[in-house]
Amino acid sequence: MIAEKVSLAQQNINLENKYGAHNYHPLPVVLQRGEGVYVWDVDGKRYYDFLSAYSAVNQGHCHPKITEALISQASTLALTSRAFYNDVLGKYEQYVTNYFGFDKVLPMNTGAEAVETAIKLCRKYAYEKNGIPENEANIIVCEGNFHGRTTTIVSFSNDPEARKNFGPYTPGFVKIPYNNIEALQKALEQTPNVAGFLVEPIQGEAGVFVPDEGYLAKAKTLCEKHHALFIADEVQTGIARTGKLLAVDHENVKPDILILGKALSGGT
């Protein structure tokens, strides 16, 4: 009997299926390299990359400026703990804060970590500055949200696939309909100990849901009135993907906390 020859692509798929614990269900395409807007599979077939790693590589694959910076830094000093200062971080922080017009930046590894950090910052501010009793802060979020897949974040998701079998869930969140300013006003007035409002300027996973004109500006005004922090998750919408640097710029809104990710790193 002649053994059936297994293609190179199928060999790679079989390896992942056998040894990998999937958190996605990948398409049966095995990519090998990329350049600019193109990616190639192991058989040499070229594709346009319209996904761009969910926009993380909007600058294109293997952009020479990014790869040169990576190689240069990796050959000089690859990693230090923030227990020490280094000669690069401060320059980066100065550049980013000046570029986006904010006072401080705290770099994290992923967008989900950035959301978690924003939640912690919002709660800490509520306890130390707004006098909310310790461990009693509530953060208002929107139905149909997508902010990541950590345990805390899926706790305030209403996507069954994101939540099922991952409980018990983290308390301290109140869900309201997206693009409903009356619902936000009611939640701010009736929910005890509101620390902040976490919102996507355009919802992504919910189906690219663009809110009514004026929604973000009205939401920011309500948050200011009720001493709640306005937190904009621009991981998917920020960095000029809506025609302005930030999606909130369309309504001249400046968040108290801005969350960025994906294209911020160029896929690195």
PyMOL commands that set and color helices and strands:
alter all, ss='L'
color gray80, all
select helices_A, chain A and resi 8-19+52-55+64-74+89-100+111-128+151-155+160-163+181-190+215-225+247-251+262-265
alter helices_A, ss='H'
color red, helices_A
select strands_A, chain A and resi 31-35+38-41+46-48+138-142+173-176+194-199+229-233+257-259
alter strands_A, ss='S'
color yellow, strands_A
deselect
rebuild
show_as cartoon
